[in-house]
Amino acid sequence: MSESRVAVLSIIVEDTDRSEKLNAILHDFGEYIIGRMGIPYRAKKISVLSVVMDAPQEIVNALTGKLGMVGGITAKTLISRY
């Protein structure tokens, strides 16, 4: 596995009924999560989350991929070079 890197996941939840699934997936990767912030945007009926991780790139990609397979959730990642 590659060396650990800092990454930020940006997540938009358009189907809030999927929040339980989202939290279960994040829980599975909890050992790599430094912190998270969620903002409910009630006017648009969505939630916006930022998740900061310190993990090998393979783990970050696995989490992003699992989130991307959940309908109503969009996830994108920015990974540091260090």
mmCIF file of the N, C-alpha and C atoms, coordinates in Angstrom:
data_MODEL
# 
_entry.id   MODEL 
# 
loop_
_atom_site.group_PDB 
_atom_site.id 
_atom_site.type_symbol 
_atom_site.label_atom_id 
_atom_site.label_alt_id 
_atom_site.label_comp_id 
_atom_site.label_asym_id 
_atom_site.label_entity_id 
_atom_site.label_seq_id 
_atom_site.pdbx_PDB_ins_code 
_atom_site.Cartn_x 
_atom_site.Cartn_y 
_atom_site.Cartn_z 
_atom_site.occupancy 
_atom_site.B_iso_or_equiv 
_atom_site.pdbx_formal_charge 
_atom_site.auth_seq_id 
_atom_site.auth_comp_id 
_atom_site.auth_asym_id 
_atom_site.auth_atom_id 
_atom_site.pdbx_PDB_model_num 
ATOM 1   N N  . MET A 1 1  ? 0.849   -1.174 0.000  1.00 0.00 ? 1  MET A N  1 
ATOM 2   C CA . MET A 1 1  ? 0.000   0.000  0.000  1.00 0.00 ? 1  MET A CA 1 
ATOM 3   C C  . MET A 1 1  ? 0.896   1.239  0.000  1.00 0.00 ? 1  MET A C  1 
ATOM 4   N N  . SER A 1 2  ? 0.436   2.282  -0.634 1.00 0.00 ? 2  SER A N  1 
ATOM 5   C CA . SER A 1 2  ? 1.222   3.516  -0.735 1.00 0.00 ? 2  SER A CA 1 
ATOM 6   C C  . SER A 1 2  ? 1.245   4.256  0.597  1.00 0.00 ? 2  SER A C  1 
ATOM 7   N N  . GLU A 1 3  ? 2.086   5.277  0.656  1.00 0.00 ? 3  GLU A N  1 
ATOM 8   C CA . GLU A 1 3  ? 2.188   6.047  1.887  1.00 0.00 ? 3  GLU A CA 1 
ATOM 9   C C  . GLU A 1 3  ? 0.929   6.871  2.123  1.00 0.00 ? 3  GLU A C  1 
ATOM 10  N N  . SER A 1 4  ? 0.734   7.251  3.354  1.00 0.00 ? 4  SER A N  1 
ATOM 11  C CA . SER A 1 4  ? -0.447  8.000  3.756  1.00 0.00 ? 4  SER A CA 1 
ATOM 12  C C  . SER A 1 4  ? -0.389  9.429  3.233  1.00 0.00 ? 4  SER A C  1 
ATOM 13  N N  . ARG A 1 5  ? -1.556  9.942  2.840  1.00 0.00 ? 5  ARG A N  1 
ATOM 14  C CA . ARG A 1 5  ? -1.679  11.324 2.364  1.00 0.00 ? 5  ARG A CA 1 
ATOM 15  C C  . ARG A 1 5  ? -2.907  11.962 2.987  1.00 0.00 ? 5  ARG A C  1 
ATOM 16  N N  . VAL A 1 6  ? -2.901  13.272 2.997  1.00 0.00 ? 6  VAL A N  1 
ATOM 17  C CA . VAL A 1 6  ? -4.068  14.005 3.477  1.00 0.00 ? 6  VAL A CA 1 
ATOM 18  C C  . VAL A 1 6  ? -4.993  14.243 2.293  1.00 0.00 ? 6  VAL A C  1 
ATOM 19  N N  . ALA A 1 7  ? -6.272  14.001 2.507  1.00 0.00 ? 7  ALA A N  1 
ATOM 20  C CA . ALA A 1 7  ? -7.264  14.167 1.446  1.00 0.00 ? 7  ALA A CA 1 
ATOM 21  C C  . ALA A 1 7  ? -8.508  14.841 2.005  1.00 0.00 ? 7  ALA A C  1 
ATOM 22  N N  . VAL A 1 8  ? -9.210  15.547 1.132  1.00 0.00 ? 8  VAL A N  1 
ATOM 23  C CA . VAL A 1 8  ? -10.486 16.166 1.480  1.00 0.00 ? 8  VAL A CA 1 
ATOM 24  C C  . VAL A 1 8  ? -11.540 15.629 0.529  1.00 0.00 ? 8  VAL A C  1 
ATOM 25  N N  . LEU A 1 9  ? -12.592 15.051 1.087  1.00 0.00 ? 9  LEU A N  1 
ATOM 26  C CA . LEU A 1 9  ? -13.722 14.587 0.287  1.00 0.00 ? 9  LEU A CA 1 
ATOM 27  C C  . LEU A 1 9  ? -14.829 15.626 0.380  1.00 0.00 ? 9  LEU A C  1 
ATOM 28  N N  . SER A 1 10 ? -15.354 16.009 -0.761 1.00 0.00 ? 10 SER A N  1 
ATOM 29  C CA . SER A 1 10 ? -16.518 16.891 -0.815 1.00 0.00 ? 10 SER A CA 1 
ATOM 30  C C  . SER A 1 10 ? -17.700 16.022 -1.199 1.00 0.00 ? 10 SER A C  1 
ATOM 31  N N  . ILE A 1 11 ? -18.726 16.061 -0.391 1.00 0.00 ? 11 ILE A N  1 
ATOM 32  C CA . ILE A 1 11 ? -19.881 15.189 -0.593 1.00 0.00 ? 11 ILE A CA 1 
ATOM 33  C C  . ILE A 1 11 ? -21.144 16.036 -0.618 1.00 0.00 ? 11 ILE A C  1 
ATOM 34  N N  . ILE A 1 12 ? -21.978 15.786 -1.630 1.00 0.00 ? 12 ILE A N  1 
ATOM 35  C CA . ILE A 1 12 ? -23.290 16.430 -1.693 1.00 0.00 ? 12 ILE A CA 1 
ATOM 36  C C  . ILE A 1 12 ? -24.340 15.332 -1.622 1.00 0.00 ? 12 ILE A C  1 
ATOM 37  N N  . VAL A 1 13 ? -25.245 15.477 -0.672 1.00 0.00 ? 13 VAL A N  1 
ATOM 38  C CA . VAL A 1 13 ? -26.321 14.514 -0.481 1.00 0.00 ? 13 VAL A CA 1 
ATOM 39  C C  . VAL A 1 13 ? -27.607 15.151 -0.981 1.00 0.00 ? 13 VAL A C  1 
ATOM 40  N N  . GLU A 1 14 ? -28.095 14.677 -2.119 1.00 0.00 ? 14 GLU A N  1 
ATOM 41  C CA . GLU A 1 14 ? -29.331 15.214 -2.690 1.00 0.00 ? 14 GLU A CA 1 
ATOM 42  C C  . GLU A 1 14 ? -30.553 14.430 -2.231 1.00 0.00 ? 14 GLU A C  1 
ATOM 43  N N  . ASP A 1 15 ? -30.339 13.204 -1.768 1.00 0.00 ? 15 ASP A N  1 
ATOM 44  C CA . ASP A 1 15 ? -31.422 12.364 -1.239 1.00 0.00 ? 15 ASP A CA 1 
ATOM 45  C C  . ASP A 1 15 ? -31.111 12.099 0.225  1.00 0.00 ? 15 ASP A C  1 
ATOM 46  N N  . THR A 1 16 ? -31.701 12.900 1.110  1.00 0.00 ? 16 THR A N  1 
ATOM 47  C CA . THR A 1 16 ? -31.370 12.795 2.536  1.00 0.00 ? 16 THR A CA 1 
ATOM 48  C C  . THR A 1 16 ? -31.800 11.461 3.140  1.00 0.00 ? 16 THR A C  1 
ATOM 49  N N  . ASP A 1 17 ? -32.616 10.692 2.458  1.00 0.00 ? 17 ASP A N  1 
ATOM 50  C CA . ASP A 1 17 ? -32.948 9.352  2.928  1.00 0.00 ? 17 ASP A CA 1 
ATOM 51  C C  . ASP A 1 17 ? -31.726 8.432  2.868  1.00 0.00 ? 17 ASP A C  1 
ATOM 52  N N  . ARG A 1 18 ? -30.686 8.847  2.161  1.00 0.00 ? 18 ARG A N  1 
ATOM 53  C CA . ARG A 1 18 ? -29.446 8.063  2.034  1.00 0.00 ? 18 ARG A CA 1 
ATOM 54  C C  . ARG A 1 18 ? -28.425 8.403  3.119  1.00 0.00 ? 18 ARG A C  1 
ATOM 55  N N  . SER A 1 19 ? -28.772 9.301  4.022  1.00 0.00 ? 19 SER A N  1 
ATOM 56  C CA . SER A 1 19 ? -27.839 9.735  5.060  1.00 0.00 ? 19 SER A CA 1 
ATOM 57  C C  . SER A 1 19 ? -27.384 8.580  5.952  1.00 0.00 ? 19 SER A C  1 
ATOM 58  N N  . GLU A 1 20 ? -28.284 7.664  6.261  1.00 0.00 ? 20 GLU A N  1 
ATOM 59  C CA . GLU A 1 20 ? -27.912 6.520  7.100  1.00 0.00 ? 20 GLU A CA 1 
ATOM 60  C C  . GLU A 1 20 ? -26.865 5.651  6.404  1.00 0.00 ? 20 GLU A C  1 
ATOM 61  N N  . LYS A 1 21 ? -27.027 5.412  5.111  1.00 0.00 ? 21 LYS A N  1 
ATOM 62  C CA . LYS A 1 21 ? -26.050 4.647  4.335  1.00 0.00 ? 21 LYS A CA 1 
ATOM 63  C C  . LYS A 1 21 ? -24.718 5.393  4.284  1.00 0.00 ? 21 LYS A C  1 
ATOM 64  N N  . LEU A 1 22 ? -24.760 6.697  4.062  1.00 0.00 ? 22 LEU A N  1 
ATOM 65  C CA . LEU A 1 22 ? -23.553 7.521  4.041  1.00 0.00 ? 22 LEU A CA 1 
ATOM 66  C C  . LEU A 1 22 ? -22.797 7.403  5.354  1.00 0.00 ? 22 LEU A C  1 
ATOM 67  N N  . ASN A 1 23 ? -23.500 7.551  6.471  1.00 0.00 ? 23 ASN A N  1 
ATOM 68  C CA . ASN A 1 23 ? -22.852 7.476  7.780  1.00 0.00 ? 23 ASN A CA 1 
ATOM 69  C C  . ASN A 1 23 ? -22.273 6.093  8.053  1.00 0.00 ? 23 ASN A C  1 
ATOM 70  N N  . ALA A 1 24 ? -22.934 5.047  7.578  1.00 0.00 ? 24 ALA A N  1 
ATOM 71  C CA . ALA A 1 24 ? -22.411 3.686  7.754  1.00 0.00 ? 24 ALA A CA 1 
ATOM 72  C C  . ALA A 1 24 ? -21.102 3.510  6.991  1.00 0.00 ? 24 ALA A C  1 
ATOM 73  N N  . ILE A 1 25 ? -21.042 4.031  5.775  1.00 0.00 ? 25 ILE A N  1 
ATOM 74  C CA . ILE A 1 25 ? -19.806 3.935  4.983  1.00 0.00 ? 25 ILE A CA 1 
ATOM 75  C C  . ILE A 1 25 ? -18.694 4.731  5.640  1.00 0.00 ? 25 ILE A C  1 
ATOM 76  N N  . LEU A 1 26 ? -18.984 5.945  6.076  1.00 0.00 ? 26 LEU A N  1 
ATOM 77  C CA . LEU A 1 26 ? -17.975 6.760  6.745  1.00 0.00 ? 26 LEU A CA 1 
ATOM 78  C C  . LEU A 1 26 ? -17.487 6.074  8.023  1.00 0.00 ? 26 LEU A C  1 
ATOM 79  N N  . HIS A 1 27 ? -18.388 5.426  8.738  1.00 0.00 ? 27 HIS A N  1 
ATOM 80  C CA . HIS A 1 27 ? -18.007 4.698  9.949  1.00 0.00 ? 27 HIS A CA 1 
ATOM 81  C C  . HIS A 1 27 ? -17.003 3.590  9.636  1.00 0.00 ? 27 HIS A C  1 
ATOM 82  N N  . ASP A 1 28 ? -17.209 2.898  8.513  1.00 0.00 ? 28 ASP A N  1 
ATOM 83  C CA . ASP A 1 28 ? -16.299 1.819  8.107  1.00 0.00 ? 28 ASP A CA 1 
ATOM 84  C C  . ASP A 1 28 ? -14.877 2.324  7.863  1.00 0.00 ? 28 ASP A C  1 
ATOM 85  N N  . PHE A 1 29 ? -14.732 3.587  7.496  1.00 0.00 ? 29 PHE A N  1 
ATOM 86  C CA . PHE A 1 29 ? -13.423 4.189  7.218  1.00 0.00 ? 29 PHE A CA 1 
ATOM 87  C C  . PHE A 1 29 ? -12.981 5.121  8.351  1.00 0.00 ? 29 PHE A C  1 
ATOM 88  N N  . GLY A 1 30 ? -13.635 5.018  9.496  1.00 0.00 ? 30 GLY A N  1 
ATOM 89  C CA . GLY A 1 30 ? -13.417 5.935  10.609 1.00 0.00 ? 30 GLY A CA 1 
ATOM 90  C C  . GLY A 1 30 ? -11.984 6.046  11.093 1.00 0.00 ? 30 GLY A C  1 
ATOM 91  N N  . GLU A 1 31 ? -11.212 4.980  10.995 1.00 0.00 ? 31 GLU A N  1 
ATOM 92  C CA . GLU A 1 31 ? -9.827  5.038  11.493 1.00 0.00 ? 31 GLU A CA 1 
ATOM 93  C C  . GLU A 1 31 ? -8.959  5.999  10.685 1.00 0.00 ? 31 GLU A C  1 
ATOM 94  N N  . TYR A 1 32 ? -9.402  6.351  9.468  1.00 0.00 ? 32 TYR A N  1 
ATOM 95  C CA . TYR A 1 32 ? -8.640  7.249  8.603  1.00 0.00 ? 32 TYR A CA 1 
ATOM 96  C C  . TYR A 1 32 ? -9.166  8.683  8.612  1.00 0.00 ? 32 TYR A C  1 
ATOM 97  N N  . ILE A 1 33 ? -10.332 8.898  9.213  1.00 0.00 ? 33 ILE A N  1 
ATOM 98  C CA . ILE A 1 33 ? -10.966 10.210 9.175  1.00 0.00 ? 33 ILE A CA 1 
ATOM 99  C C  . ILE A 1 33 ? -10.447 11.092 10.304 1.00 0.00 ? 33 ILE A C  1 
ATOM 100 N N  . ILE A 1 34 ? -9.926  12.254 9.927  1.00 0.00 ? 34 ILE A N  1 
ATOM 101 C CA . ILE A 1 34 ? -9.429  13.233 10.900 1.00 0.00 ? 34 ILE A CA 1 
ATOM 102 C C  . ILE A 1 34 ? -10.606 14.051 11.444 1.00 0.00 ? 34 ILE A C  1 
ATOM 103 N N  . GLY A 1 35 ? -11.497 14.451 10.555 1.00 0.00 ? 35 GLY A N  1 
ATOM 104 C CA . GLY A 1 35 ? -12.647 15.246 10.957 1.00 0.00 ? 35 GLY A CA 1 
ATOM 105 C C  . GLY A 1 35 ? -13.638 15.385 9.822  1.00 0.00 ? 35 GLY A C  1 
ATOM 106 N N  . ARG A 1 36 ? -14.829 15.810 10.175 1.00 0.00 ? 36 ARG A N  1 
ATOM 107 C CA . ARG A 1 36 ? -15.863 16.012 9.162  1.00 0.00 ? 36 ARG A CA 1 
ATOM 108 C C  . ARG A 1 36 ? -16.765 17.162 9.575  1.00 0.00 ? 36 ARG A C  1 
ATOM 109 N N  . MET A 1 37 ? -17.328 17.811 8.563  1.00 0.00 ? 37 MET A N  1 
ATOM 110 C CA . MET A 1 37 ? -18.237 18.916 8.804  1.00 0.00 ? 37 MET A CA 1 
ATOM 111 C C  . MET A 1 37 ? -19.409 18.761 7.843  1.00 0.00 ? 37 MET A C  1 
ATOM 112 N N  . GLY A 1 38 ? -20.603 18.828 8.362  1.00 0.00 ? 38 GLY A N  1 
ATOM 113 C CA . GLY A 1 38 ? -21.788 18.728 7.531  1.00 0.00 ? 38 GLY A CA 1 
ATOM 114 C C  . GLY A 1 38 ? -22.646 19.965 7.665  1.00 0.00 ? 38 GLY A C  1 
ATOM 115 N N  . ILE A 1 39 ? -23.144 20.431 6.539  1.00 0.00 ? 39 ILE A N  1 
ATOM 116 C CA . ILE A 1 39 ? -23.987 21.621 6.534  1.00 0.00 ? 39 ILE A CA 1 
ATOM 117 C C  . ILE A 1 39 ? -25.300 21.288 5.822  1.00 0.00 ? 39 ILE A C  1 
ATOM 118 N N  . PRO A 1 40 ? -26.405 21.292 6.543  1.00 0.00 ? 40 PRO A N  1 
ATOM 119 C CA . PRO A 1 40 ? -27.687 21.104 5.868  1.00 0.00 ? 40 PRO A CA 1 
ATOM 120 C C  . PRO A 1 40 ? -28.097 22.397 5.177  1.00 0.00 ? 40 PRO A C  1 
ATOM 121 N N  . TYR A 1 41 ? -28.413 22.296 3.906  1.00 0.00 ? 41 TYR A N  1 
ATOM 122 C CA . TYR A 1 41 ? -28.861 23.468 3.147  1.00 0.00 ? 41 TYR A CA 1 
ATOM 123 C C  . TYR A 1 41 ? -30.365 23.273 2.915  1.00 0.00 ? 41 TYR A C  1 
ATOM 124 N N  . ARG A 1 42 ? -31.126 23.685 3.891  1.00 0.00 ? 42 ARG A N  1 
ATOM 125 C CA . ARG A 1 42 ? -32.567 23.400 3.906  1.00 0.00 ? 42 ARG A CA 1 
ATOM 126 C C  . ARG A 1 42 ? -33.314 24.025 2.731  1.00 0.00 ? 42 ARG A C  1 
ATOM 127 N N  . ALA A 1 43 ? -32.879 25.183 2.275  1.00 0.00 ? 43 ALA A N  1 
ATOM 128 C CA . ALA A 1 43 ? -33.564 25.853 1.159  1.00 0.00 ? 43 ALA A CA 1 
ATOM 129 C C  . ALA A 1 43 ? -33.518 25.003 -0.114 1.00 0.00 ? 43 ALA A C  1 
ATOM 130 N N  . LYS A 1 44 ? -32.441 24.235 -0.289 1.00 0.00 ? 44 LYS A N  1 
ATOM 131 C CA . LYS A 1 44 ? -32.298 23.379 -1.474 1.00 0.00 ? 44 LYS A CA 1 
ATOM 132 C C  . LYS A 1 44 ? -32.585 21.911 -1.169 1.00 0.00 ? 44 LYS A C  1 
ATOM 133 N N  . LYS A 1 45 ? -32.861 21.611 0.115  1.00 0.00 ? 45 LYS A N  1 
ATOM 134 C CA . LYS A 1 45 ? -33.130 20.241 0.565  1.00 0.00 ? 45 LYS A CA 1 
ATOM 135 C C  . LYS A 1 45 ? -31.972 19.294 0.251  1.00 0.00 ? 45 LYS A C  1 
ATOM 136 N N  . ILE A 1 46 ? -30.738 19.773 0.498  1.00 0.00 ? 46 ILE A N  1 
ATOM 137 C CA . ILE A 1 46 ? -29.540 18.953 0.332  1.00 0.00 ? 46 ILE A CA 1 
ATOM 138 C C  . ILE A 1 46 ? -28.651 19.133 1.557  1.00 0.00 ? 46 ILE A C  1 
ATOM 139 N N  . SER A 1 47 ? -27.634 18.293 1.658  1.00 0.00 ? 47 SER A N  1 
ATOM 140 C CA . SER A 1 47 ? -26.596 18.454 2.677  1.00 0.00 ? 47 SER A CA 1 
ATOM 141 C C  . SER A 1 47 ? -25.249 18.463 1.984  1.00 0.00 ? 47 SER A C  1 
ATOM 142 N N  . VAL A 1 48 ? -24.326 19.262 2.509  1.00 0.00 ? 48 VAL A N  1 
ATOM 143 C CA . VAL A 1 48 ? -22.975 19.360 1.963  1.00 0.00 ? 48 VAL A CA 1 
ATOM 144 C C  . VAL A 1 48 ? -22.015 18.966 3.083  1.00 0.00 ? 48 VAL A C  1 
ATOM 145 N N  . LEU A 1 49 ? -21.113 18.015 2.793  1.00 0.00 ? 49 LEU A N  1 
ATOM 146 C CA . LEU A 1 49 ? -20.161 17.545 3.788  1.00 0.00 ? 49 LEU A CA 1 
ATOM 147 C C  . LEU A 1 49 ? -18.743 17.685 3.271  1.00 0.00 ? 49 LEU A C  1 
ATOM 148 N N  . SER A 1 50 ? -17.843 17.942 4.201  1.00 0.00 ? 50 SER A N  1 
ATOM 149 C CA . SER A 1 50 ? -16.405 17.884 3.947  1.00 0.00 ? 50 SER A CA 1 
ATOM 150 C C  . SER A 1 50 ? -15.831 16.876 4.924  1.00 0.00 ? 50 SER A C  1 
ATOM 151 N N  . VAL A 1 51 ? -15.044 15.941 4.410  1.00 0.00 ? 51 VAL A N  1 
ATOM 152 C CA . VAL A 1 51 ? -14.419 14.924 5.239  1.00 0.00 ? 51 VAL A CA 1 
ATOM 153 C C  . VAL A 1 51 ? -12.917 14.981 4.992  1.00 0.00 ? 51 VAL A C  1 
ATOM 154 N N  . VAL A 1 52 ? -12.135 15.163 6.050  1.00 0.00 ? 52 VAL A N  1 
ATOM 155 C CA . VAL A 1 52 ? -10.683 15.211 5.938  1.00 0.00 ? 52 VAL A CA 1 
ATOM 156 C C  . VAL A 1 52 ? -10.124 13.871 6.419  1.00 0.00 ? 52 VAL A C  1 
ATOM 157 N N  . MET A 1 53 ? -9.237  13.296 5.591  1.00 0.00 ? 53 MET A N  1 
ATOM 158 C CA . MET A 1 53 ? -8.674  11.981 5.891  1.00 0.00 ? 53 MET A CA 1 
ATOM 159 C C  . MET A 1 53 ? -7.156  12.018 5.857  1.00 0.00 ? 53 MET A C  1 
ATOM 160 N N  . ASP A 1 54 ? -6.551  11.074 6.530  1.00 0.00 ? 54 ASP A N  1 
ATOM 161 C CA . ASP A 1 54 ? -5.128  10.795 6.414  1.00 0.00 ? 54 ASP A CA 1 
ATOM 162 C C  . ASP A 1 54 ? -5.049  9.296  6.150  1.00 0.00 ? 54 ASP A C  1 
ATOM 163 N N  . ALA A 1 55 ? -4.811  8.939  4.885  1.00 0.00 ? 55 ALA A N  1 
ATOM 164 C CA . ALA A 1 55 ? -4.890  7.532  4.483  1.00 0.00 ? 55 ALA A CA 1 
ATOM 165 C C  . ALA A 1 55 ? -4.109  7.304  3.198  1.00 0.00 ? 55 ALA A C  1 
ATOM 166 N N  . PRO A 1 56 ? -3.750  6.046  2.925  1.00 0.00 ? 56 PRO A N  1 
ATOM 167 C CA . PRO A 1 56 ? -3.160  5.739  1.624  1.00 0.00 ? 56 PRO A CA 1 
ATOM 168 C C  . PRO A 1 56 ? -4.159  6.058  0.508  1.00 0.00 ? 56 PRO A C  1 
ATOM 169 N N  . GLN A 1 57 ? -3.648  6.391  -0.647 1.00 0.00 ? 57 GLN A N  1 
ATOM 170 C CA . GLN A 1 57 ? -4.513  6.779  -1.754 1.00 0.00 ? 57 GLN A CA 1 
ATOM 171 C C  . GLN A 1 57 ? -5.524  5.680  -2.112 1.00 0.00 ? 57 GLN A C  1 
ATOM 172 N N  . GLU A 1 58 ? -5.135  4.431  -1.965 1.00 0.00 ? 58 GLU A N  1 
ATOM 173 C CA . GLU A 1 58 ? -6.047  3.326  -2.274 1.00 0.00 ? 58 GLU A CA 1 
ATOM 174 C C  . GLU A 1 58 ? -7.278  3.352  -1.368 1.00 0.00 ? 58 GLU A C  1 
ATOM 175 N N  . ILE A 1 59 ? -7.073  3.717  -0.112 1.00 0.00 ? 59 ILE A N  1 
ATOM 176 C CA . ILE A 1 59 ? -8.187  3.791  0.836  1.00 0.00 ? 59 ILE A CA 1 
ATOM 177 C C  . ILE A 1 59 ? -9.094  4.963  0.492  1.00 0.00 ? 59 ILE A C  1 
ATOM 178 N N  . VAL A 1 60 ? -8.507  6.096  0.181  1.00 0.00 ? 60 VAL A N  1 
ATOM 179 C CA . VAL A 1 60 ? -9.287  7.279  -0.201 1.00 0.00 ? 60 VAL A CA 1 
ATOM 180 C C  . VAL A 1 60 ? -10.125 6.963  -1.440 1.00 0.00 ? 60 VAL A C  1 
ATOM 181 N N  . ASN A 1 61 ? -9.500  6.321  -2.425 1.00 0.00 ? 61 ASN A N  1 
ATOM 182 C CA . ASN A 1 61 ? -10.222 5.956  -3.649 1.00 0.00 ? 61 ASN A CA 1 
ATOM 183 C C  . ASN A 1 61 ? -11.340 4.968  -3.364 1.00 0.00 ? 61 ASN A C  1 
ATOM 184 N N  . ALA A 1 62 ? -11.095 4.022  -2.462 1.00 0.00 ? 62 ALA A N  1 
ATOM 185 C CA . ALA A 1 62 ? -12.129 3.040  -2.114 1.00 0.00 ? 62 ALA A CA 1 
ATOM 186 C C  . ALA A 1 62 ? -13.337 3.724  -1.480 1.00 0.00 ? 62 ALA A C  1 
ATOM 187 N N  . LEU A 1 63 ? -13.079 4.661  -0.569 1.00 0.00 ? 63 LEU A N  1 
ATOM 188 C CA . LEU A 1 63 ? -14.182 5.375  0.075  1.00 0.00 ? 63 LEU A CA 1 
ATOM 189 C C  . LEU A 1 63 ? -14.954 6.201  -0.944 1.00 0.00 ? 63 LEU A C  1 
ATOM 190 N N  . THR A 1 64 ? -14.242 6.932  -1.783 1.00 0.00 ? 64 THR A N  1 
ATOM 191 C CA . THR A 1 64 ? -14.905 7.758  -2.794 1.00 0.00 ? 64 THR A CA 1 
ATOM 192 C C  . THR A 1 64 ? -15.746 6.890  -3.730 1.00 0.00 ? 64 THR A C  1 
ATOM 193 N N  . GLY A 1 65 ? -15.206 5.737  -4.113 1.00 0.00 ? 65 GLY A N  1 
ATOM 194 C CA . GLY A 1 65 ? -15.935 4.825  -4.993 1.00 0.00 ? 65 GLY A CA 1 
ATOM 195 C C  . GLY A 1 65 ? -17.195 4.277  -4.354 1.00 0.00 ? 65 GLY A C  1 
ATOM 196 N N  . LYS A 1 66 ? -17.113 3.890  -3.082 1.00 0.00 ? 66 LYS A N  1 
ATOM 197 C CA . LYS A 1 66 ? -18.293 3.367  -2.383 1.00 0.00 ? 66 LYS A CA 1 
ATOM 198 C C  . LYS A 1 66 ? -19.373 4.432  -2.273 1.00 0.00 ? 66 LYS A C  1 
ATOM 199 N N  . LEU A 1 67 ? -18.962 5.665  -1.979 1.00 0.00 ? 67 LEU A N  1 
ATOM 200 C CA . LEU A 1 67 ? -19.938 6.743  -1.884 1.00 0.00 ? 67 LEU A CA 1 
ATOM 201 C C  . LEU A 1 67 ? -20.577 7.024  -3.241 1.00 0.00 ? 67 LEU A C  1 
ATOM 202 N N  . GLY A 1 68 ? -19.775 6.956  -4.295 1.00 0.00 ? 68 GLY A N  1 
ATOM 203 C CA . GLY A 1 68 ? -20.281 7.211  -5.641 1.00 0.00 ? 68 GLY A CA 1 
ATOM 204 C C  . GLY A 1 68 ? -21.298 6.189  -6.119 1.00 0.00 ? 68 GLY A C  1 
ATOM 205 N N  . MET A 1 69 ? -21.290 5.007  -5.512 1.00 0.00 ? 69 MET A N  1 
ATOM 206 C CA . MET A 1 69 ? -22.245 3.965  -5.899 1.00 0.00 ? 69 MET A CA 1 
ATOM 207 C C  . MET A 1 69 ? -23.599 4.113  -5.220 1.00 0.00 ? 69 MET A C  1 
ATOM 208 N N  . VAL A 1 70 ? -23.682 5.021  -4.255 1.00 0.00 ? 70 VAL A N  1 
ATOM 209 C CA . VAL A 1 70 ? -24.941 5.250  -3.546 1.00 0.00 ? 70 VAL A CA 1 
ATOM 210 C C  . VAL A 1 70 ? -25.726 6.322  -4.294 1.00 0.00 ? 70 VAL A C  1 
ATOM 211 N N  . GLY A 1 71 ? -26.906 5.987  -4.733 1.00 0.00 ? 71 GLY A N  1 
ATOM 212 C CA . GLY A 1 71 ? -27.746 6.951  -5.442 1.00 0.00 ? 71 GLY A CA 1 
ATOM 213 C C  . GLY A 1 71 ? -28.064 8.157  -4.576 1.00 0.00 ? 71 GLY A C  1 
ATOM 214 N N  . GLY A 1 72 ? -28.085 9.323  -5.174 1.00 0.00 ? 72 GLY A N  1 
ATOM 215 C CA . GLY A 1 72 ? -28.414 10.543 -4.447 1.00 0.00 ? 72 GLY A CA 1 
ATOM 216 C C  . GLY A 1 72 ? -27.240 11.175 -3.744 1.00 0.00 ? 72 GLY A C  1 
ATOM 217 N N  . ILE A 1 73 ? -26.037 10.577 -3.912 1.00 0.00 ? 73 ILE A N  1 
ATOM 218 C CA . ILE A 1 73 ? -24.828 11.112 -3.280 1.00 0.00 ? 73 ILE A CA 1 
ATOM 219 C C  . ILE A 1 73 ? -23.767 11.313 -4.353 1.00 0.00 ? 73 ILE A C  1 
ATOM 220 N N  . THR A 1 74 ? -23.132 12.482 -4.334 1.00 0.00 ? 74 THR A N  1 
ATOM 221 C CA . THR A 1 74 ? -22.004 12.781 -5.221 1.00 0.00 ? 74 THR A CA 1 
ATOM 222 C C  . THR A 1 74 ? -20.790 13.042 -4.348 1.00 0.00 ? 74 THR A C  1 
ATOM 223 N N  . ALA A 1 75 ? -19.641 12.455 -4.716 1.00 0.00 ? 75 ALA A N  1 
ATOM 224 C CA . ALA A 1 75 ? -18.416 12.626 -3.933 1.00 0.00 ? 75 ALA A CA 1 
ATOM 225 C C  . ALA A 1 75 ? -17.242 12.887 -4.863 1.00 0.00 ? 75 ALA A C  1 
ATOM 226 N N  . LYS A 1 76 ? -16.433 13.859 -4.511 1.00 0.00 ? 76 LYS A N  1 
ATOM 227 C CA . LYS A 1 76 ? -15.198 14.186 -5.238 1.00 0.00 ? 76 LYS A CA 1 
ATOM 228 C C  . LYS A 1 76 ? -14.089 14.345 -4.205 1.00 0.00 ? 76 LYS A C  1 
ATOM 229 N N  . THR A 1 77 ? -12.851 14.092 -4.644 1.00 0.00 ? 77 THR A N  1 
ATOM 230 C CA . THR A 1 77 ? -11.726 14.076 -3.709 1.00 0.00 ? 77 THR A CA 1 
ATOM 231 C C  . THR A 1 77 ? -10.579 14.928 -4.195 1.00 0.00 ? 77 THR A C  1 
ATOM 232 N N  . LEU A 1 78 ? -9.921  15.575 -3.256 1.00 0.00 ? 78 LEU A N  1 
ATOM 233 C CA . LEU A 1 78 ? -8.676  16.304 -3.509 1.00 0.00 ? 78 LEU A CA 1 
ATOM 234 C C  . LEU A 1 78 ? -7.634  15.674 -2.599 1.00 0.00 ? 78 LEU A C  1 
ATOM 235 N N  . ILE A 1 79 ? -6.510  15.207 -3.168 1.00 0.00 ? 79 ILE A N  1 
ATOM 236 C CA . ILE A 1 79 ? -5.479  14.506 -2.418 1.00 0.00 ? 79 ILE A CA 1 
ATOM 237 C C  . ILE A 1 79 ? -4.182  15.299 -2.454 1.00 0.00 ? 79 ILE A C  1 
ATOM 238 N N  . SER A 1 80 ? -3.543  15.452 -1.291 1.00 0.00 ? 80 SER A N  1 
ATOM 239 C CA . SER A 1 80 ? -2.273  16.165 -1.233 1.00 0.00 ? 80 SER A CA 1 
ATOM 240 C C  . SER A 1 80 ? -1.170  15.345 -1.864 1.00 0.00 ? 80 SER A C  1 
ATOM 241 N N  . ARG A 1 81 ? -0.090  16.000 -2.213 1.00 0.00 ? 81 ARG A N  1 
ATOM 242 C CA . ARG A 1 81 ? 1.067   15.307 -2.763 1.00 0.00 ? 81 ARG A CA 1 
ATOM 243 C C  . ARG A 1 81 ? 1.948   14.734 -1.669 1.00 0.00 ? 81 ARG A C  1 
ATOM 244 N N  . TYR A 1 82 ? 1.721   15.152 -0.432 1.00 0.00 ? 82 TYR A N  1 
ATOM 245 C CA . TYR A 1 82 ? 2.595   14.761 0.681  1.00 0.00 ? 82 TYR A CA 1 
ATOM 246 C C  . TYR A 1 82 ? 1.871   13.925 1.687  1.00 0.00 ? 82 TYR A C  1 
# 
